Amino acid sequence: MRLPSTDVPSIIGEELNLPRKSVNATIKLLDEGATVPFIARYRKEATGELDESQIRSIQLRLESLREYLKRREYVVSVIKDAGAMTPELADRIEHTLDPAVLEDIYLPFKPKRRTKAEMAREKGLEPLARQIMAQNLPQVEKAAAKYVGMSNSVADTAEATAGAMDIIAEWISENEKARNIVRSRYMRNAIICSSRNSKAEDPDGLYTNYYDFSQPLRTCASHRYLAMRRGEDAGILKVTVSIDDEEMIERLGRFFVRPGATDECASLVRSAVKDGYRRLIRPSIENEMCAAAKEKADTAAIALFADNVRQLLLAPPMFGKRVMAIDPGFRTGCKVVCLDERGHLLAHNVIYPTAPKKDIHGATYTVCSMVDEFSIDVIAVGNGTAGRETEQFLSHLRYPRQIQIVMVNEDGASVYSASDIAREEMPDQDVTVRGAVSIGRRLIDPLAELVKIDPKSIGVGQYQHDVDQNRLKEALNFTVESCVNSVGVNINTASRSLLGYVSGIGPTLAKNIVDYRTENGNFRSREELMNVPRMGEKAFQQCAGFLRIPDAGNPLDNTAIHPESYGLVTKIAEDLNTSVNGLISNPRLLESVDPENYLNKTVGLPTLHLVLEELEKPGRDPRGDVETPHFDESLMSIRDLKPGMIIGGKVNNLTAFGAFVDLGIKENGLLHISQMSDSFITSPSQVVGIGQHVKVKVLEVDTERNRIALTLKGVDQDR
């Protein structure tokens, strides 16, 4: 690429294969403070209908490019201050976007620490180094003798020669072509190896696969790289990344030793090459390659984790149901709570249906009485300790009304129960009640409840604690924001946590909205939002379209139609001799609308299509319906599983190498990517998704390590 590195829109457009005009418009909107969800939904005309993913890619590349340009400005200033800037060097800097190239250019001018070479320079030995590097000295010792006695710092010719060699080694390490030779070899041929640290224990056998492992670094899967580095951090593994050092030293020697060099000078240069490579170049390039491998692995792991979180957040809600939620336990009993349709706590109790107390009679009476008293429709059971046993107990009861029993992933419920948010929402309840309430609310509205919990704690993904935490946080925040805005938020019921993710709002404004709602009652219109303290025109523009008011006087306030398009809807209604209410949910009338009649400088086809779709199905929820998995009731533990059994399960986590399936017992089964399809696939998400119900065959059962191997091959899914 020879584009000037200041032409940011063109660079991004070329890299992402997007029109420069669309990229430029997106950058302008981002710089004006518009959010990605807002741009994707309400500025399609400006961006050429770029989707959310494309806009996010532009945003991320824009940030990295601007950081790079800041670094470039600094490098240029240092080189200019050193009086070393040349037209050729300036052109190279101007037309490179590779940070490695920029740093190689900068390296000779980089302020030095007190290195061996720097100390030799202080002794006045740089001229001798230049003489040796010219490689035409007939007698090095004779030349070195001139530097002995010039000061008290050089004792003899050996010290003078050694100092000169230190300087030459540094020159070699700073040579851009030499570094590229080594870098290129590392990129093509580096091998990552791991071995077991004999002094460390691995009681659970987590790193067995890596006790004696080697693979080309360039083909090492991201999850393997992160696993090895985790094992290294735990002190269980020793990990190395290497190339053939002797071959590389030989090649660099040929590069630096000049034709016709005197034997003595050639020998000294080769020694300096060896020292410069082993002591300076190799560690630097190795660190660079490992950093690149780590970044690549982080990118893959974060993307996978973010996608898993997205699937979990967009799990179907169970609106309009009264829920009994049970947080199971053995010794301490099962915490029982009853919630109304909006998740408000009605009552709580404790039952002991399992060992050691096993109060079947008392537990039965309590559950059935509460079901009857509070008109419960669904029982949500946490899938943690004693979850399967509790579900078994509940499934055999005779209820006073029709009841559905659903197992709910309780990961993160304990984190929520001890959080400031939980204390604020339920100040008079202890952590056990709060945890059970969280389980129940996850069934009613997973999105609204899970946004209150750190995404790292909700039980999906892998290696989330090993990746760059800032990058992970940014990615997950964007994912949550994207999910919240794709669904929309009822402003009169949403928690402060949920409102904080709405486009343009954030934590402070979310608190102000809740405070205003508490003081003044429910919002009656979107327009009323302008009365909220610190709600400015820009914030209103960004958030209004994503907020819903079901009982508003204007029916458009309960749709994804932005207030800036209300005039358009009114005009359409007038032209059809009806009211706005007459348009809503009237496909026959809406089909008669001729889009060409309403196109102008501000309204294009994308906006018009959005308006018409929302009028046809106002406030539609993009999430599906809840499905209840049916587990084999005869299975109580891993010991009940046998190879060849075909059983039902629910996918509860995806990794790079496969999926974990809830089988209704304590241990999840592993559905390896190689066992998902007879055809080649690159990602488990090509076949299954989180929350999907599957039939699997048991391949292997390892009761000692609590591992279950599953397959989809040859299993009819009855779809």
C-alpha positions in Angstrom: 0.0 0.0 0.0 1.4 3.3 -1.1 -1.3 5.5 0.2 -0.2 8.4 2.4 -0.7 7.4 5.9 -2.6 10.6 6.6 -5.5 9.6 4.2 -7.2 7.6 6.9 -10.6 7.1 5.2 -8.9 5.7 2.1 -6.7 3.4 4.2 -9.6 2.0 6.1 -11.7 1.7 3.0 -9.0 -0.3 1.2 -8.3 -2.5 4.2 -11.9 -3.3 4.9 -13.1 -3.3 1.3 -15.6 -0.5 1.9 -16.4 2.6 -0.1 -14.3 5.6 0.9 -17.5 7.7 1.0 -19.2 5.4 3.4 -16.1 5.2 5.6 -15.7 9.0 5.6 -19.3 9.5 6.6 -19.0 7.0 9.4 -15.9 8.6 10.8 -17.6 12.0 10.7 -20.6 10.6 12.7 -18.3 8.9 15.2 -16.4 12.1 15.7 -19.6 13.9 16.3 -20.4 11.5 19.2 -22.8 9.1 17.5 -22.8 5.6 18.7 -22.4 2.5 16.6 -26.1 1.2 17.1 -27.4 4.7 16.3 -25.4 5.0 13.1 -26.3 1.5 12.0 -30.0 1.9 12.5 -30.7 5.6 11.8 -28.0 6.8 9.5 -28.1 4.2 6.7 -28.4 6.8 4.0 -25.2 8.5 5.1 -23.1 5.3 5.4 -24.5 3.5 2.4 -26.3 1.0 4.7 -23.2 -0.3 6.5 -24.2 -2.8 9.2 -23.2 -2.7 12.9 -20.2 -5.0 12.4 -18.8 -2.9 9.6 -19.2 0.3 11.5 -17.5 -1.3 14.6 -14.6 -2.4 12.4 -14.2 1.1 11.1 -14.3 2.4 14.7 -11.6 0.0 15.9 -9.3 0.6 12.9 -9.8 4.4 13.3 -8.7 4.2 16.9 -5.6 2.1 16.1 -4.6 4.3 13.1 -4.9 7.4 15.2 -2.7 5.9 17.9 -0.2 4.9 15.3 -0.1 8.4 13.8 0.6 9.8 17.2 3.5 7.4 17.6 4.7 8.3 14.1 4.7 12.1 15.0 6.9 11.3 18.0 9.3 9.2 16.0 9.6 11.9 13.4 10.3 14.6 16.0 13.1 12.5 17.6 14.8 11.9 14.3 14.5 15.5 13.3 15.9 16.6 16.6 18.9 14.3 16.0 19.4 16.0 12.6 19.1 12.7 10.9 15.9 13.1 8.8 16.5 12.6 5.1 13.9 12.8 2.2 14.2 9.0 1.7 13.6 8.3 5.4 10.7 10.8 5.5 9.1 9.1 2.5 9.5 5.6 4.1 7.9 6.8 7.3 5.1 8.5 5.4 4.2 5.4 3.4 4.4 2.7 6.0 1.5 1.6 8.3 3.5 -1.3 9.8 4.3 -0.5 13.5 7.3 -3.0 13.3 8.8 -1.1 10.4 8.3 2.2 12.1 10.0 0.9 15.3 12.9 -0.5 13.2 13.4 2.9 11.7 13.3 4.5 15.1 15.6 2.0 16.9 19.0 3.7 16.0 17.6 7.0 17.3 15.9 5.7 20.4 17.3 7.1 23.6 19.7 4.5 25.0 20.0 3.0 28.4 23.4 2.6 29.8 24.2 -0.4 27.6 27.6 -2.1 27.0 27.8 -0.3 23.7 27.1 3.1 25.4 29.8 2.5 28.0 32.2 1.7 25.2 31.3 4.9 23.4 32.0 6.8 26.6 35.5 5.4 26.5 35.9 6.8 23.0 36.0 3.5 21.2 33.4 4.2 18.4 36.1 5.2 15.9 37.8 1.8 16.5 34.5 0.1 15.9 34.1 1.9 12.6 37.6 0.8 11.5 36.9 -2.8 12.3 33.4 -2.7 10.6 35.2 -1.3 7.5 36.9 -4.7 7.6 40.2 -3.6 6.0 42.5 -3.2 9.0 45.6 -5.4 8.5 46.3 -5.4 12.3 43.4 -4.8 14.7 45.6 -5.0 17.8 47.9 -2.2 16.4 44.8 0.0 15.8 43.4 -0.8 19.3 46.7 0.1 21.0 46.0 3.8 20.1 43.1 3.8 22.5 45.0 2.4 25.4 46.2 5.1 27.8 44.1 7.8 26.2 42.2 7.7 29.5 42.1 5.6 32.6 39.1 3.7 31.3 40.9 1.5 28.7 43.4 -0.8 30.3 44.7 -2.8 27.3 44.1 -3.6 23.6 41.8 -6.6 24.6 39.5 -4.2 26.4 39.6 -1.7 23.6 38.7 -4.5 21.0 36.0 -5.9 23.3 34.4 -2.4 23.6 34.5 -1.9 19.9 32.8 -5.3 19.5 30.0 -4.3 21.8 29.3 -1.2 19.6 29.4 -3.3 16.5 26.9 -5.8 18.0 24.6 -3.0 18.8 24.8 -1.7 15.2 24.0 -5.1 13.9 21.0 -5.4 16.2 19.7 -2.0 15.0 20.2 -2.8 11.3 16.7 -2.8 9.7 17.6 -5.4 7.0 19.1 -7.8 9.6 16.1 -7.5 11.8 13.8 -8.2 8.8 15.9 -11.3 8.0 15.4 -12.6 11.5 11.8 -11.5 11.7 10.9 -13.2 8.4 12.5 -16.4 9.6 10.6 -16.4 12.9 7.4 -15.7 11.0 7.9 -18.7 8.7 9.8 -21.2 10.8 9.5 -20.5 14.5 8.5 -23.5 16.7 6.6 -23.2 19.9 7.4 -26.0 22.4 6.1 -26.8 25.8 7.3 -29.3 28.4 6.3 -30.2 31.9 8.1 -28.6 34.8 9.1 -31.6 36.8 9.0 -29.6 40.0 5.4 -28.6 39.6 2.2 -30.6 40.1 -0.8 -30.7 37.8 -3.3 -32.6 40.1 -6.3 -32.2 37.7 -4.3 -33.1 34.6 -5.3 -29.8 32.9 -2.1 -29.5 30.9 -1.5 -33.2 30.0 -1.7 -32.4 26.3 1.2 -30.0 26.6 3.7 -32.0 28.6 5.6 -32.7 25.4 4.2 -30.5 22.7 5.6 -28.7 19.7 4.1 -27.0 16.7 5.0 -24.2 14.2 4.0 -21.0 15.8 2.2 -19.7 12.7 -0.2 -22.7 12.8 -0.7 -22.9 16.5 -4.4 -22.5 17.3 -5.3 -19.6 19.5 -6.7 -21.8 22.3 -3.5 -23.9 22.4 -1.3 -20.8 22.6 -3.4 -19.4 25.5 -3.5 -22.8 27.2 0.3 -23.1 27.1 0.9 -19.6 28.4 -1.6 -20.2 31.2 0.3 -23.4 32.1 3.5 -21.4 32.0 2.1 -18.7 34.3 1.0 -21.5 36.7 4.5 -22.9 36.8 3.4 -26.2 35.3 4.8 -25.8 31.8 8.0 -24.5 30.3 7.3 -22.8 27.0 9.9 -21.7 24.3 9.7 -20.2 20.9 12.7 -20.7 18.7 14.3 -21.0 15.3 17.6 -22.6 14.1 20.1 -20.2 15.8 23.2 -21.5 14.1 21.7 -21.3 10.6 20.6 -17.7 11.3 24.0 -16.7 12.7 25.6 -18.1 9.6 23.2 -16.2 7.4 23.7 -12.9 9.2 27.5 -13.5 9.1 27.3 -13.7 5.3 25.2 -10.5 5.3 27.7 -8.4 7.3 31.1 -9.8 6.4 32.2 -7.9 3.2 34.0 -9.5 0.3 37.7 -9.0 0.6 37.6 -8.4 4.4 40.8 -9.2 6.3 40.7 -12.5 8.1 41.0 -10.8 11.5 38.3 -8.2 10.9 36.0 -10.9 9.3 36.4 -13.1 12.4 35.6 -10.2 14.8 32.5 -9.2 12.8 31.3 -12.8 12.9 31.8 -12.8 16.6 29.9 -9.5 16.9 27.1 -10.9 14.7 26.8 -13.9 17.1 26.7 -11.7 20.1 24.3 -9.2 18.6 22.0 -11.9 17.5 21.9 -13.9 20.7 22.0 -11.0 23.1 20.0 -8.4 21.3 18.2 -9.3 18.1 16.8 -12.7 19.0 15.2 -11.7 22.4 13.7 -8.6 20.7 12.2 -10.4 17.7 11.1 -13.3 19.8 9.2 -11.0 22.2 7.7 -9.3 19.1 6.6 -12.6 17.7 5.2 -13.8 21.0 3.3 -10.5 21.4 1.9 -10.9 17.9 0.9 -14.5 18.6 -0.7 -13.4 21.9 -2.6 -10.6 20.2 -3.9 -13.0 17.5 -4.9 -15.5 20.2 -6.6 -12.7 22.2 -8.5 -11.5 19.2 -9.9 -15.0 18.5 -10.7 -15.7 22.1 -12.4 -12.3 22.7 -14.4 -12.6 19.5 -15.6 -16.1 20.5 -16.4 -15.0 24.0 -18.2 -11.9 22.8 -20.3 -14.0 20.4 -21.2 -16.4 23.2 -22.2 -13.6 25.4 -24.4 -12.2 22.6 -26.1 -15.5 22.2 -26.7 -15.7 25.9 -28.0 -12.2 26.2 -30.4 -12.7 23.3 -31.9 -15.9 24.7 -35.7 -15.9 24.5 -37.5 -14.2 27.4 -40.6 -15.6 29.2 -42.7 -12.5 29.5 -46.1 -12.6 31.3 -45.3 -15.5 33.5 -45.2 -15.7 37.3 -42.0 -17.5 38.3 -40.9 -19.6 41.3 -37.1 -19.6 41.3 -35.1 -22.1 43.3 -31.4 -21.8 44.2 -30.6 -25.5 45.0 -28.4 -26.7 47.8 -27.8 -29.8 50.0 -26.8 -28.9 53.5 -28.1 -25.3 53.5 -31.3 -26.3 51.7 -32.9 -24.7 48.6 -33.8 -21.0 48.6 -37.3 -20.5 47.1 -38.6 -17.2 45.8 -41.8 -16.2 44.0 -41.7 -13.4 41.4 -44.5 -11.6 39.6 -44.6 -11.0 35.9 -42.1 -8.1 36.1 -39.7 -10.0 38.4 -40.8 -8.3 41.7 -40.3 -10.4 44.8 -43.5 -11.7 46.3 -42.3 -14.1 48.9 -39.4 -16.4 49.9 -38.8 -19.6 51.8 -36.4 -22.5 52.3 -37.0 -26.2 51.5 -34.9 -29.3 52.2 -35.9 -31.9 49.6 -32.5 -33.6 49.4 -30.0 -35.1 51.7 -29.0 -34.7 54.5 -32.4 -33.5 55.8 -34.5 -34.9 53.0 -37.8 -33.3 54.2 -39.8 -34.4 51.3 -43.2 -33.8 53.0 -42.3 -30.3 54.2 -40.8 -29.3 50.8 -43.8 -30.6 48.9 -46.2 -28.7 51.1 -44.2 -25.5 50.8 -43.8 -25.6 47.1 -47.4 -26.5 46.3 -48.8 -23.9 48.7 -46.6 -21.2 47.2 -47.5 -22.2 43.6 -51.2 -22.0 44.5 -51.0 -18.8 46.6 -49.0 -16.8 44.0 -50.4 -18.3 40.8 -47.0 -19.6 39.7 -46.7 -20.6 36.0 -43.1 -21.7 35.8 -40.5 -23.0 38.2 -36.9 -22.0 37.4 -34.2 -24.3 39.0 -30.6 -23.2 39.1 -28.3 -25.7 37.5 -25.6 -25.7 40.2 -25.0 -28.0 43.1 -28.1 -30.1 43.8 -29.8 -28.7 40.8 -30.5 -32.0 39.1 -31.7 -33.6 42.3 -34.0 -30.7 43.0 -35.4 -30.8 39.5 -36.1 -34.5 39.9 -38.0 -33.8 43.2 -40.1 -31.1 41.5 -40.9 -33.1 38.4 -42.7 -35.8 40.5 -45.0 -33.4 42.4 -48.7 -33.0 41.7 -49.4 -29.2 41.5 -52.6 -27.4 42.0 -52.2 -25.8 38.5 -50.3 -26.5 35.3 -46.6 -25.9 35.9 -43.5 -25.8 33.6 -40.1 -26.6 35.1 -37.0 -25.1 33.5 -33.3 -25.5 34.4 -31.5 -22.1 34.4 -27.8 -21.4 34.1 -27.0 -19.9 37.5 -23.4 -18.8 36.7 -22.8 -15.3 38.1 -25.9 -15.3 40.4 -23.6 -15.3 43.4 -21.6 -12.5 41.9 -24.8 -10.5 41.4 -26.2 -11.3 44.9 -23.1 -9.6 46.6 -23.0 -6.7 44.2 -23.8 -3.0 44.9 -26.6 -3.3 42.3 -28.2 -6.2 44.2 -28.0 -4.3 47.5 -29.6 -1.3 45.9 -32.4 -3.3 44.3 -33.1 -5.5 47.4 -31.7 -3.7 50.4 -33.8 -5.7 52.9 -32.9 -9.2 51.5 -29.8 -11.3 52.1 -27.6 -12.8 49.4 -29.4 -16.1 49.3 -32.7 -14.4 48.4 -31.0 -12.1 45.9 -29.3 -15.0 44.1 -32.6 -16.9 43.8 -34.3 -13.8 42.5 -31.5 -13.4 39.8 -32.1 -17.0 38.7 -35.9 -16.3 38.2 -35.4 -13.0 36.5 -33.0 -14.6 34.0 -35.9 -16.7 32.8 -38.3 -13.8 32.6 -35.9 -11.5 30.7 -32.3 -12.8 30.3 -31.0 -9.6 28.8 -32.4 -7.3 31.5 -30.9 -9.5 34.3 -27.6 -10.5 32.8 -26.5 -6.9 32.1 -26.1 -6.5 35.8 -23.3 -9.0 36.0 -19.8 -8.8 34.8 -19.9 -10.8 31.5 -16.8 -12.7 32.5 -18.8 -14.3 35.3 -21.8 -15.6 33.3 -20.3 -19.0 32.3 -19.4 -18.8 28.6 -16.2 -18.6 26.8 -12.7 -19.8 27.6 -9.5 -18.1 28.7 -11.3 -14.8 29.4 -8.9 -14.2 32.3 -5.8 -14.8 30.1 -6.5 -12.2 27.4 -5.9 -8.5 27.4 -8.5 -7.3 29.9 -8.9 -3.8 28.4 -9.6 -5.2 25.0 -12.0 -7.8 26.5 -13.9 -5.1 28.5 -14.3 -3.0 25.4 -15.5 -5.9 23.3 -18.0 -7.1 25.9 -19.3 -3.6 26.6 -19.9 -3.2 22.9 -21.6 -6.6 22.7 -23.9 -5.8 25.6 -24.7 -2.4 24.1 -25.4 -3.9 20.8 -27.8 -6.5 22.3 -29.6 -4.0 24.4 -30.2 -1.6 21.6 -31.2 -4.3 19.1 -34.0 -5.4 21.5 -35.0 -2.0 22.8 -35.8 -1.0 26.4 -39.0 -0.2 28.2 -38.0 3.0 29.9 -40.6 2.6 32.7 -39.4 -0.8 33.9 -35.7 -0.9 33.0 -33.1 -1.0 35.7 -30.3 1.6 35.9 -27.9 -1.1 34.7 -30.0 -1.8 31.6 -30.5 1.8 30.8 -26.8 2.5 31.1 -26.2 0.4 27.9 -28.8 2.3 25.8 -27.2 4.4 23.0 -26.2 7.8 24.2 -27.2 7.3 27.9 -24.4 5.9 30.1 -24.3 5.4 33.9 -24.9 9.0 35.0 -27.8 9.7 32.7 -29.3 6.3 33.5 -29.3 7.2 37.2 -31.0 10.5 36.4 -33.7 8.7 34.4 -34.4 6.3 37.2 -34.5 9.1 39.8 -36.8 11.2 37.6 -39.1 8.1 37.2 -39.1 7.5 40.9 -40.1 11.1 41.6 -42.5 11.8 38.8 -44.0 8.4 37.9 -43.8 6.6 34.6 -42.8 8.4 31.5 -45.8 9.2 29.2 -43.8 10.2 26.1 -40.4 10.2 24.6 -40.5 14.0 24.6 -40.7 13.9 28.4 -37.1 12.6 28.4 -36.0 16.2 27.8 -37.1 17.0 31.4 -34.4 14.6 32.8 -31.4 16.5 34.2 -28.4 16.5 31.8 -30.5 15.1 28.9 -29.4 17.3 26.0 -30.4 17.3 22.4 -27.5 15.0 21.4 -28.2 12.4 24.0 -31.9 12.5 23.2 -31.1 12.0 19.5 -28.9 9.0 20.3 -31.2 7.2 22.7 -34.8 8.1 21.8 -35.3 5.5 19.1 -34.2 2.6 21.4 -36.5 3.4 24.3 -40.0 2.1 24.4 -43.1 3.5 26.2 -45.9 0.9 25.9 -48.7 3.1 27.2 -47.7 6.4 25.6 -50.2 8.7 24.0 -48.3 8.5 20.8 -48.2 4.9 19.6 -44.9 5.6 17.8 -43.2 6.0 21.2 -43.4 2.2 21.5 -41.7 1.5 18.2 -38.1 1.7 16.8 -39.2 4.7 14.7 -37.1 7.7 15.6 -38.9 10.9 16.7 -37.2 12.6 13.8 -39.3 10.4 11.5 -42.6 11.1 13.2 -43.5 13.8 10.6 -43.0 11.3 7.9 -45.4 8.9 9.5 -48.0 11.6 9.9 -47.6 12.6 6.2 -48.1 8.9 5.2 -51.3 8.7 7.4 -52.7 11.9 6.0 -52.1 10.8 2.4 -54.0 7.5 3.2 -56.8 9.4 4.9 -56.2 7.6 8.2 -54.6 8.3 11.6 -51.3 7.1 12.8 -53.1 4.5 14.9 -54.9 3.4 11.7 -51.5 2.6 10.1 -50.2 0.5 12.9 -50.5 -3.3 12.3 -52.3 -2.7 9.1 -50.3 -4.5 6.4 -53.0 -4.1 3.7 -52.8 -0.3 4.1 -49.0 -0.2 4.4 -48.6 -2.2 1.2 -50.3 0.6 -0.7 -47.6 3.1 0.3 -45.5 4.2 -2.7 -42.0 4.9 -1.3 -41.1 7.2 -4.2 -43.6 9.7 -2.9 -41.6 10.3 0.3 -38.0 10.3 -0.8 -36.1 13.5 -0.3 -32.7 14.8 0.8 -33.1 13.5 4.4 -35.4 10.5 3.9 -34.0 7.6 1.7 -35.3 4.1 1.1 -33.5 2.6 4.2 -35.3 5.0 6.6 -38.6 4.5 4.8 -38.3 0.7 4.9 -37.5 0.9 8.7 -40.6 3.0 9.3 -42.9 0.7 7.3 -41.6 -2.4 9.0 -42.1 -0.9 12.4 -45.6 0.2 11.6 -46.4 -3.3 10.5 -45.0 -5.0 13.6 -44.5 -2.3 16.2 -42.1 -3.0 19.1 -41.4 -6.5 17.9 -38.9 -8.5 20.0 -36.1 -10.1 17.8 -35.7 -12.9 20.3 -37.5 -16.2 19.9 -39.5 -18.4 22.2 -38.2 -20.3 25.2 -37.6 -24.0 24.6 -37.4 -26.4 27.5 -34.8 -29.2 27.3 -35.8 -32.7 28.1 -33.1 -34.5 30.0 -33.1 -38.3 30.6 -34.6 -38.7 34.1 -32.7 -41.9 34.7 -29.4 -40.0 34.5 -28.3 -38.7 37.9 -24.5 -38.8 37.6 -21.6 -39.4 35.2 -21.6 -43.0 36.4 -25.0 -43.5 34.7 -23.5 -42.8 31.3 -22.4 -45.5 28.9 -20.7 -45.3 25.5 -23.3 -45.6 22.7 -26.1 -43.9 24.7 -28.1 -41.3 22.8 -29.4 -38.6 25.1 -30.7 -35.0 24.9 -28.7 -32.0 26.0 -28.4 -28.2 25.8 -25.4 -26.4 24.5 -24.2 -24.0 27.2 -20.8 -22.9 26.0 -18.8 -22.7 22.8 -15.0 -22.8 22.5 -12.6 -22.8 19.5 -12.3 -26.5 19.7 -15.9 -27.6 20.4 -19.0 -27.1 22.5 -19.9 -28.1 26.0 -23.3 -29.7 26.4 -25.5 -29.8 29.6 -26.7 -33.4 29.9 -28.8 -32.8 33.1 -26.0 -33.9 35.4 -23.2 -32.1 37.2 -20.6 -32.6 34.4 -20.9 -31.1 31.0 -20.0 -33.3 28.0 -17.5 -32.1 25.3 -18.7 -32.1 21.7 -15.4 -31.8 19.9 -15.4 -29.8 16.6 -14.3 -33.0 14.9 -17.4 -34.8 16.1 -19.9 -32.2 14.9 -20.2 -32.8 11.2 -19.1 -35.2 8.5 -18.0 -32.1 6.5 -15.1 -29.9 7.4 -16.0 -26.9 9.6 -13.8 -24.2 11.0 -15.9 -23.1 13.9 -18.4 -24.9 16.2 -20.8 -22.0 15.7 -21.3 -23.3 12.1 -23.3 -26.2 13.6 -24.5 -25.3 17.1 -25.3 -22.2 19.2 -25.6 -21.5 22.9 -29.0 -22.6 24.2 -29.6 -25.0 21.3 -31.1 -28.4 22.2 -29.3 -31.3 20.6 -29.3 -35.1 20.7 -25.9 -36.5 21.2 -24.2 -39.9 21.4 -21.8 -40.7 24.2 -18.4 -41.7 22.9 -16.3 -42.0 26.0 -16.8 -41.6 29.8 -13.8 -40.9 32.0 -15.1 -41.1 35.6 -11.7 -40.4 37.1 -11.2 -37.1 35.3 -15.0 -36.4 35.1 -14.8 -36.0 31.3 -17.5 -37.0 28.8 -16.9 -37.2 25.0 -19.9 -36.7 22.7 -20.7 -36.8 19.0 -23.4 -35.6 16.7 -22.4 -37.9 13.9 -25.0 -40.4 13.0 -27.6 -38.9 15.4 -30.9 -37.9 14.0 -31.8 -34.4 15.4 -35.6 -34.8 14.5 -35.7 -31.4 12.9 
